Amino acid sequence: METQYAQKAIDAVNLNVAAYCKFLSANDTGVTGSHQSGILLSKSAYSIAFDNPGEKGNNVDHWAEICWQDDFVTKSRFIYYGQGTRNEYRLTNFGRGFPFLTPDYTGALFVLVKRDVDFYNAYVLNTEDDIDAFLGAFALTPEDTNKLIPKSYTSMENAETRAISSFISGLTVAFPTSEEVAEAARRIQNNVYDHIELVVEDPDLKLIQWIQTEFNLFKALEHRCYGAQIAAGFSTVDLFVALANEVLNRRKSRAGKSLEHHLAALFDFNELAYTAQAITEGNKRPDFIFPSEAAYHNADFPVERLISLAAKTTCKDRWRQIINEADRLRNHPKYLCTLQQGISPAQLDEMEQEQVVLVVPKDNLTYFPSNKRDRILTLLDFIKMIKELQS
């Protein structure tokens, strides 16, 4: 259920000039002992604070008031560090007792909203319900963060957008299913960029590429399906609310299944044996059982060769749901693939106690505490492990 902070953040983004969001990394929250440097901001989002991009050789700053959680205000500093070896943007100066840059907020979603040049709203969403509600409202996945939040559909002419347009023009339905959208995104990305070998050589990168193309395709589909209706306006509030709910529900549905669809495709390309949505005990349904549901229910099949994998876009809270999804694996590792960018050290320790092993895209490892990364697998690591078990 959406909490007040998620809804406040959504409303602020919709009502104001520009907005940016990112997951707070271990570096941001002080796990590495360096949070005095402030929150690192993406170079692509420089316009949230500056009129022009920073130039090497100069430091440039901009002071502004920031209202946090609609509760308290800090006089904080946006700064571009361009001197020496540094080339980065940060938000600094939060004052004593600032509550959000502590290890427990690693993996929280930071939302920054520009109201005018000298005043901002900021929200720190630290529960999975909050994070999912916010991302779902804008059809984002964690991989779509650390950049400005798009508030309207824009399309730059390139090979990918032409392929997307060609796909949309051939549709005979108003909106394809989430599985069809994911499959079309993979086909478009593979055809346009012509590096299908990455599904084996670098599945971590290929997963991110598919997700990004799917986001672009989904936004184009929304524009095609709803753009004219929105531009024409609504004769009643009820009609507006009905359409808004339809859009939001479709966004949430897409976010919930996208990762699972793309993982299945990667496993197929890598010729892994698995059952998706296998039934274990009762009505329990792990997202993936390797090598099969039949093997799981075969008492003679060695439990050491059985693997369960859950797919959750975010997992700050709901990772505990996977602990009891497969009774035969109760005293064995349970694997969880996620796009979550960072989790607090305390939660990672709790996961280790419950034998939950995270699987994350390789580039997302940097968001986690450095002394915990040896517990985390990349997608390539996981696929290699399954191949060895099934060889």
C-alpha positions as CSV (number, residue, x, y, z in Angstrom):
1,M,0.0,0.0,0.0
2,E,1.4,3.4,-0.9
3,T,2.5,5.4,2.1
4,Q,2.3,9.2,2.5
5,Y,5.9,9.7,1.5
6,A,5.6,7.8,-1.8
7,Q,2.5,9.8,-2.7
8,K,4.0,13.1,-1.7
9,A,7.1,12.3,-3.9
10,I,4.9,11.3,-6.8
11,D,2.8,14.5,-6.5
12,A,5.9,16.7,-6.2
13,V,7.4,15.2,-9.4
14,N,4.2,15.7,-11.3
15,L,3.7,19.3,-10.2
16,N,7.2,20.8,-10.6
17,V,9.9,21.7,-13.0
18,A,12.3,18.8,-12.9
19,A,13.1,15.7,-10.9
20,Y,15.8,13.2,-10.3
21,C,16.0,9.9,-8.4
22,K,18.7,7.4,-7.5
23,F,19.3,4.6,-5.0
24,L,21.6,5.7,-2.1
25,S,24.8,3.7,-2.4
26,A,27.0,2.5,0.4
27,N,29.3,5.4,-0.4
28,D,26.5,7.9,0.0
29,T,25.3,6.5,3.3
30,G,28.7,6.3,5.1
31,V,29.2,2.5,5.0
32,T,32.6,3.2,3.4
33,G,33.3,6.1,5.8
34,S,33.2,8.7,3.0
35,H,29.7,10.2,3.1
36,Q,31.1,13.5,4.2
37,S,31.5,14.0,0.5
38,G,27.8,14.1,0.1
39,I,25.3,12.3,-2.3
40,L,26.9,11.6,-5.7
41,L,24.7,12.9,-8.6
42,S,24.7,11.6,-12.1
43,K,26.5,13.8,-14.7
44,S,23.6,13.4,-17.0
45,A,21.4,15.2,-14.5
46,Y,23.5,18.3,-14.0
47,S,20.6,20.5,-15.1
48,I,18.8,19.7,-11.9
49,A,21.2,22.2,-10.2
50,F,23.2,24.0,-12.9
51,D,22.5,25.8,-16.1
52,N,25.6,24.4,-17.9
53,P,27.7,21.3,-17.4
54,G,30.8,21.6,-15.3
55,E,34.1,22.2,-17.0
56,K,37.3,20.4,-15.9
57,G,39.7,22.7,-14.0
58,N,37.0,24.5,-12.1
59,N,34.8,23.9,-9.0
60,V,31.3,25.4,-9.3
61,D,28.7,25.4,-6.5
62,H,25.1,26.4,-6.0
63,W,23.4,26.8,-2.6
64,A,19.7,26.0,-2.2
65,E,17.1,25.2,0.4
66,I,15.8,21.7,0.4
67,C,12.7,20.5,2.2
68,W,13.0,16.9,3.3
69,Q,9.9,14.7,3.6
70,D,7.8,17.9,3.7
71,D,9.1,18.1,7.3
72,F,12.4,20.1,7.7
73,V,14.6,22.3,5.6
74,T,18.4,22.3,5.1
75,K,20.6,24.9,3.4
76,S,22.5,22.6,1.2
77,R,25.2,22.8,-1.5
78,F,25.2,21.5,-5.0
79,I,28.8,21.3,-6.2
80,Y,30.7,20.3,-9.3
81,Y,34.2,19.1,-8.5
82,G,36.3,19.7,-11.6
83,Q,39.8,20.3,-10.2
84,G,42.5,17.7,-10.1
85,T,41.4,14.1,-10.9
86,R,37.8,14.7,-9.8
87,N,34.9,15.1,-12.3
88,E,31.7,14.7,-10.4
89,Y,28.6,16.4,-9.0
90,R,27.5,16.1,-5.4
91,L,24.9,17.3,-3.0
92,T,26.5,18.3,0.4
93,N,26.0,20.2,3.6
94,F,23.0,18.7,5.4
95,G,23.7,19.9,9.0
96,R,24.1,18.1,12.2
97,G,21.8,15.2,13.0
98,F,20.7,14.7,9.4
99,P,19.0,11.3,9.6
100,F,19.2,9.8,6.1
101,L,22.9,9.3,5.4
102,T,23.4,6.3,7.7
103,P,24.1,2.7,6.8
104,D,20.4,1.7,7.4
105,Y,19.4,3.9,4.4
106,T,21.7,2.1,1.9
107,G,19.4,1.1,-1.0
108,A,16.8,3.8,-0.2
109,L,15.4,5.7,-3.1
110,F,16.4,9.4,-3.0
111,V,14.0,11.7,-5.0
112,L,15.0,15.3,-5.6
113,V,12.4,17.7,-7.1
114,K,13.3,21.2,-8.3
115,R,10.6,23.7,-7.5
116,D,12.6,26.7,-8.6
117,V,16.3,27.7,-8.8
118,D,16.7,28.1,-5.0
119,F,14.2,25.7,-3.6
120,Y,13.8,21.9,-3.8
121,N,11.8,19.1,-2.2
122,A,13.6,15.8,-1.4
123,Y,12.2,12.5,-0.3
124,V,14.0,9.4,1.0
125,L,11.9,6.2,0.4
126,N,13.2,3.4,2.5
127,T,10.5,0.7,2.3
128,E,9.8,-1.6,-0.6
129,D,6.2,-0.5,-0.7
130,D,7.3,3.2,-1.0
131,I,9.9,2.4,-3.6
132,D,7.7,0.2,-5.8
133,A,4.8,2.7,-5.6
134,F,7.1,5.5,-6.8
135,L,8.8,3.5,-9.5
136,G,5.5,2.1,-10.7
137,A,4.0,5.6,-11.0
138,F,6.5,6.5,-13.6
139,A,7.0,3.1,-15.2
140,L,10.6,2.9,-14.0
141,T,12.7,0.0,-12.9
142,P,15.8,0.4,-10.7
143,E,17.9,0.4,-13.9
144,D,16.0,3.5,-15.1
145,T,17.1,5.6,-12.1
146,N,20.2,7.8,-11.5
147,K,18.9,10.2,-14.1
148,L,16.3,12.8,-14.6
149,I,12.7,11.5,-14.5
150,P,11.0,11.8,-17.8
151,K,7.7,13.5,-17.4
152,S,6.5,13.3,-21.0
153,Y,7.2,11.1,-24.0
154,T,10.1,12.1,-26.2
155,S,11.6,10.2,-29.1
156,M,15.0,10.9,-30.6
157,E,15.2,9.5,-34.1
158,N,17.6,6.6,-34.2
159,A,17.7,2.9,-35.3
160,E,16.0,1.7,-32.1
161,T,13.2,4.2,-32.2
162,R,12.6,3.4,-35.9
163,A,12.4,-0.3,-35.0
164,I,10.0,0.5,-32.1
165,S,7.8,2.5,-34.5
166,S,7.8,-0.3,-37.0
167,F,6.7,-2.8,-34.3
168,I,3.9,-0.5,-33.0
169,S,2.6,0.2,-36.5
170,G,2.1,-3.5,-37.0
171,L,0.1,-4.1,-33.8
172,T,-3.5,-5.4,-34.1
173,V,-4.2,-4.9,-30.3
174,A,-4.3,-1.7,-28.3
175,F,-1.6,-2.8,-25.8
176,P,0.3,-6.1,-25.9
177,T,0.8,-8.2,-22.8
178,S,3.8,-7.7,-20.5
179,E,5.4,-10.9,-21.9
180,E,4.8,-9.7,-25.5
181,V,6.3,-6.3,-24.7
182,A,9.4,-7.9,-23.1
183,E,9.9,-10.3,-26.1
184,A,9.5,-7.5,-28.6
185,A,12.1,-5.4,-26.7
186,R,14.6,-8.2,-26.8
187,R,14.1,-8.8,-30.5
188,I,14.4,-5.1,-31.2
189,Q,17.5,-4.7,-29.1
190,N,19.2,-7.8,-30.5
191,N,18.5,-6.8,-34.1
192,V,19.4,-3.1,-33.8
193,Y,22.6,-3.5,-31.8
194,D,23.7,-6.9,-33.3
195,H,25.5,-8.4,-30.2
196,I,23.5,-11.5,-29.5
197,E,26.7,-13.2,-28.3
198,L,26.5,-11.1,-25.1
199,V,23.7,-13.4,-23.8
200,V,26.4,-15.9,-23.2
201,E,29.5,-13.8,-22.8
202,D,28.0,-10.9,-20.7
203,P,24.5,-11.7,-19.6
204,D,24.7,-9.0,-17.0
205,L,25.1,-6.3,-19.7
206,K,22.5,-7.9,-22.0
207,L,19.9,-7.9,-19.2
208,I,20.3,-4.2,-18.7
209,Q,20.2,-3.5,-22.4
210,W,17.0,-5.4,-22.8
211,I,15.4,-3.6,-19.8
212,Q,16.4,-0.2,-21.2
213,T,14.9,-1.0,-24.6
214,E,11.7,-2.3,-23.0
215,F,11.4,0.9,-21.1
216,N,11.7,2.9,-24.4
217,L,9.2,0.6,-26.1
218,F,6.7,0.8,-23.2
219,K,6.8,4.6,-23.1
220,A,6.2,4.6,-26.9
221,L,3.3,2.2,-26.5
222,E,1.8,4.4,-23.8
223,H,2.1,7.5,-26.0
224,R,0.4,5.7,-28.9
225,C,-2.4,4.3,-26.7
226,Y,-3.2,7.3,-24.5
227,G,-1.5,10.4,-26.0
228,A,-4.4,11.6,-28.1
229,Q,-6.9,11.0,-25.3
230,I,-4.8,12.9,-22.8
231,A,-4.3,15.8,-25.2
232,A,-8.0,16.0,-25.9
233,G,-8.8,16.3,-22.2
234,F,-11.6,14.8,-20.1
235,S,-15.3,15.7,-19.8
236,T,-15.5,14.4,-16.2
237,V,-13.3,13.7,-13.3
238,D,-14.4,10.1,-13.3
239,L,-13.1,9.5,-16.8
240,F,-9.8,11.0,-15.9
241,V,-9.5,8.9,-12.8
242,A,-10.5,5.7,-14.7
243,L,-7.7,6.3,-17.3
244,A,-5.1,7.2,-14.7
245,N,-5.9,4.0,-12.8
246,E,-5.6,2.0,-16.1
247,V,-2.2,3.5,-16.9
248,L,-0.9,3.0,-13.3
249,N,-2.1,-0.6,-13.1
250,R,-0.5,-1.5,-16.5
251,R,2.8,0.1,-15.3
252,K,2.8,-1.9,-12.1
253,S,2.1,-5.1,-14.0
254,R,4.9,-4.5,-16.4
255,A,7.4,-3.7,-13.6
256,G,6.4,-6.9,-11.7
257,K,7.0,-9.3,-14.5
258,S,9.7,-7.7,-16.7
259,L,12.7,-9.1,-14.8
260,E,11.2,-12.6,-14.8
261,H,10.6,-12.6,-18.6
262,H,14.1,-11.5,-19.4
263,L,15.8,-13.9,-17.0
264,A,13.8,-16.8,-18.7
265,A,15.1,-15.6,-22.1
266,L,18.7,-15.6,-20.8
267,F,18.4,-19.1,-19.4
268,D,16.9,-20.3,-22.7
269,F,19.8,-18.7,-24.7
270,N,22.3,-20.4,-22.3
271,E,20.5,-23.7,-22.7
272,L,19.8,-24.2,-19.0
273,A,17.1,-26.6,-17.8
274,Y,14.5,-25.0,-15.5
275,T,10.8,-24.8,-14.7
276,A,9.3,-21.3,-14.3
277,Q,6.6,-20.9,-11.7
278,A,7.1,-24.5,-10.5
279,I,4.8,-25.7,-7.8
280,T,6.8,-27.0,-4.8
281,E,4.6,-27.7,-1.7
282,G,1.1,-26.5,-1.3
283,N,0.6,-23.4,-3.5
284,K,4.2,-22.3,-3.2
285,R,5.7,-21.1,-6.6
286,P,9.3,-20.2,-6.8
287,D,10.0,-18.1,-9.9
288,F,12.5,-20.7,-11.2
289,I,13.5,-24.2,-10.2
290,F,16.6,-25.8,-11.7
291,P,16.7,-28.3,-13.4
292,S,12.9,-28.9,-13.3
293,E,9.8,-29.2,-11.2
294,A,9.8,-33.0,-11.8
295,A,13.4,-33.2,-10.4
296,Y,12.3,-31.3,-7.3
297,H,9.5,-33.8,-6.6
298,N,11.8,-36.8,-7.3
299,A,13.0,-37.9,-3.9
300,D,15.9,-39.7,-5.5
301,F,17.2,-36.5,-7.2
302,P,20.2,-35.1,-5.2
303,V,19.1,-32.0,-3.3
304,E,22.6,-30.6,-3.9
305,R,21.8,-30.3,-7.6
306,L,18.5,-28.4,-7.0
307,I,18.5,-24.6,-7.2
308,S,15.7,-22.2,-6.6
309,L,15.8,-18.6,-7.9
310,A,13.4,-15.8,-7.1
311,A,13.2,-12.7,-9.3
312,K,12.3,-9.4,-7.5
313,T,12.9,-6.0,-9.0
314,T,13.4,-4.6,-5.5
315,C,14.1,-6.6,-2.3
316,K,14.7,-4.4,0.7
317,D,11.8,-6.0,2.6
318,R,10.3,-8.8,0.6
319,W,13.4,-11.0,0.3
320,R,12.1,-12.9,3.4
321,Q,9.2,-14.2,1.2
322,I,11.5,-16.6,-0.6
323,I,12.9,-18.4,2.5
324,N,10.1,-21.0,2.6
325,E,9.3,-21.3,-1.1
326,A,10.9,-24.7,-1.4
327,D,10.9,-27.1,1.7
328,R,13.5,-29.4,0.2
329,L,15.9,-26.5,0.1
330,R,15.2,-25.2,3.6
331,N,18.8,-25.9,4.8
332,H,20.4,-24.9,1.5
333,P,21.1,-21.6,-0.3
334,K,18.2,-19.8,-1.8
335,Y,19.0,-17.4,-4.7
336,L,17.4,-14.1,-5.3
337,C,18.0,-12.1,-8.5
338,T,17.2,-8.4,-8.1
339,L,17.8,-5.0,-9.7
340,Q,17.9,-3.4,-6.2
341,Q,20.9,-1.0,-6.0
342,G,22.3,-1.4,-2.5
343,I,21.1,-2.9,0.8
344,S,22.2,-2.1,4.3
345,P,24.9,-4.2,5.9
346,A,22.5,-5.3,8.6
347,Q,20.1,-6.7,6.0
348,L,22.9,-8.4,4.1
349,D,24.0,-10.1,7.4
350,E,20.4,-11.2,8.0
351,M,20.2,-12.6,4.4
352,E,23.4,-14.6,5.0
353,Q,22.0,-16.1,8.2
354,E,19.0,-17.2,6.2
355,Q,21.2,-18.5,3.4
356,V,19.8,-16.1,0.9
357,V,22.3,-15.3,-1.9
358,L,21.8,-12.2,-4.0
359,V,22.3,-12.3,-7.8
360,V,22.6,-8.8,-9.3
361,P,23.8,-7.3,-12.6
362,K,27.6,-6.8,-12.5
363,D,27.5,-3.0,-12.6
364,N,25.2,-2.9,-9.6
365,L,27.8,-4.5,-7.3
366,T,29.3,-1.0,-6.7
367,Y,26.2,0.0,-4.8
368,F,26.8,-2.6,-2.1
369,P,29.3,-2.4,0.8
370,S,32.7,-3.5,-0.5
371,N,33.2,-5.9,2.3
372,K,29.9,-7.7,1.5
373,R,30.3,-8.1,-2.3
374,D,32.0,-11.5,-2.0
375,R,28.6,-12.9,-0.9
376,I,26.9,-11.6,-4.0
377,L,26.8,-13.3,-7.4
378,T,26.6,-11.6,-10.8
379,L,24.3,-13.1,-13.3
380,L,27.2,-14.6,-15.2
381,D,28.4,-16.3,-12.0
382,F,25.0,-17.7,-11.4
383,I,24.6,-19.1,-15.0
384,K,28.1,-20.6,-14.8
385,M,27.1,-22.3,-11.5
386,I,24.0,-23.8,-13.1
387,K,25.9,-25.0,-16.2
388,E,28.3,-26.8,-14.0
389,L,25.5,-28.5,-12.0
390,Q,23.8,-29.5,-15.2
391,S,26.9,-30.6,-17.2
